[in-house]
Amino acid sequence: SDSLPESTTADLREKGFTIRILSTNGNILQSVGPFHNLIIDHTSIQNALNNCPQNQVVLLSAGTFRINSSLSIPSYVTLRGSGAHNTILDLHGSAYGAINMGASDLGSGGAVNITGGTGAGSISITVSNTSGITVGSYLHINELNDPAFVNITGAGTCTWCDEWWNGTRVRGQISEVTSVNGNTIGISPSLFYGYTHAPQAISFTALVKYAGLEDLQLYANNTGYTTNIQMNQSAYSWVKGVESNFADGDHVHIWYSYRNEIRDSYFHDAFRHTKVPPILRTANR
């Protein structure tokens, strides 16, 4: 996108930029600023996010905010700009994600065998061990590749598609645990299809829930981010009204997440246009 017109930026310098924490009814709970320069370091934004009460909003005024590292949006907090053409996060770091809603790898440890309830549509499964599985946690359910559905060859052999098992467990889903009764686990959603090839489950808890990113622009500068937006072990979180303007790597990664939503947004252009192995992970089921 074009930069802000000089008349607009001059007006913004005069009025100053602000970072505000708002209640859900729009009352100002805390205000930082005004800042009377075009570039504001990311630490002021991160401090506001860290101090924001649950179910409230950190509101950025119109202006350009420089991000030298990354921002992490906590659970039950929304980071909101004043419109994608007005609030610009100018990305100059080299972290994995510029904006994070959860940022930690799940890992393959703790996988348990699924011993029953594996038919398509099942809302409960039986597992060999329920240690660490609690109501409200999540299960990464997978199985050995069924050749009737899965072929990892094509543009190369996709040994990376399941991350830990050398491409042997590509198909799977994320379900939320709704009940635990002995070794029987209630799940939602139900199994999308039958799992009949040595199925297993890995339990995890969401690192972030109900986090939001809204109404601003991410402007990348080819400084080394892997992705502009990362949602990793995130649940019920969202991206809305966001313009992702160029990307050093990818515009968004969603990993091991549950019922997140991206809507009414525009992702375009990238510094890297070469064909690279994609990162495919069971996500957002």
C-alpha positions, 0 to 999 in steps of 0.5 A, spaced: 500 500 500 502 507 499 504 510 505 500 515 508 499 522 505 504 527 507 498 532 510 495 526 514 502 524 517 503 532 519 496 532 522 498 525 526 504 528 528 501 534 531 495 530 534 500 525 537 499 517 537 496 513 542 495 506 545 489 505 549 486 500 553 478 500 552 473 496 556 468 492 551 463 498 552 468 503 549 470 506 556 478 508 556 481 504 562 488 506 560 491 511 555 499 511 553 501 517 549 500 521 545 507 520 542 509 525 537 513 522 532 511 517 526 515 511 529 513 508 536 517 502 538 513 495 539 515 495 547 509 500 548 504 496 545 506 489 548 506 492 555 499 495 554 497 488 551 500 485 558 496 489 562 490 489 559 484 486 563 481 480 560 475 481 555 478 488 553 481 491 547 488 495 546 486 500 541 492 503 537 490 510 534 492 512 526 499 512 525 505 507 524 508 503 529 515 500 528 515 492 530 522 490 532 521 483 534 514 480 535 508 482 539 504 476 543 496 477 544 494 474 550 488 470 552 481 474 552 485 480 549 484 484 542 489 488 539 485 493 534 487 498 530 483 504 527 483 501 520 487 497 515 489 504 511 490 508 518 494 504 523 500 500 520 505 496 524 511 496 520 515 490 521 523 490 522 524 484 526 527 477 524 523 473 529 518 467 527 512 470 527 511 478 527 504 477 531 503 471 535 497 468 538 500 462 541 508 460 539 510 453 541 511 447 538 506 441 540 511 435 540 510 428 539 511 426 546 505 423 550 502 420 544 497 414 547 493 409 543 486 409 541 483 403 542 476 404 541 470 408 538 474 409 532 468 409 527 466 416 523 462 420 527 464 417 533 463 422 539 467 418 544 474 414 543 477 409 548 484 410 549 490 406 553 492 412 558 488 418 560 494 421 563 494 429 562 487 429 558 482 433 562 475 436 560 477 443 555 484 440 553 485 438 546 487 432 542 491 431 536 488 425 533 492 421 527 493 415 524 498 411 519 497 413 512 491 409 509 493 408 502 486 409 500 486 416 502 493 418 503 499 419 498 505 423 500 508 423 493 507 428 488 512 434 487 517 430 491 516 426 497 512 429 503 516 427 509 515 433 513 507 433 512 506 430 519 512 433 522 515 428 527 513 421 523 517 422 516 510 423 513 507 416 515 501 420 519 499 425 515 491 425 516 488 427 522 484 432 526 484 436 532 478 435 537 476 438 544 475 434 550 468 434 553 468 429 558 473 424 561 470 417 564 475 412 565 479 411 559 473 413 555 474 421 552 468 425 549 470 429 543 467 435 539 467 435 533 466 428 532 471 423 528 471 426 521 472 419 518 474 412 521 481 411 524 483 404 523 490 404 522 493 404 528 490 411 531 493 415 536 492 421 540 496 427 543 493 431 548 495 439 549 492 445 552 491 451 548 496 456 549 492 462 547 484 462 547 479 468 545 485 472 542 483 477 536 487 481 531 483 487 528 483 493 523 490 494 522 495 493 517 502 489 517 507 492 513 513 487 512 520 489 510 524 483 508 528 483 515 527 475 516 520 473 519 518 466 518 510 469 518 507 475 519 501 472 523 502 465 527 496 462 531 500 456 534 496 452 540 490 457 539 483 456 540 477 461 539 481 466 536 481 470 530 483 475 525 479 480 522 479 486 518 487 486 517 491 487 511 498 483 510 502 487 506 508 483 503 511 478 507 518 476 508 516 468 508 508 467 509 502 471 511 499 466 516 501 459 520 496 456 523 498 450 527 495 445 532 489 450 533 481 449 534 476 453 531 480 460 529 477 464 524 480 469 519 475 473 515 474 480 512 482 480 511 486 481 505 493 478 504 498 480 498 505 480 495 511 477 498 518 478 498 519 470 497 516 467 491 520 461 490 517 454 491 519 451 497 516 445 501 510 448 505 509 447 512 502 443 513 500 441 520 493 439 523 490 445 525 484 449 526 479 443 525 
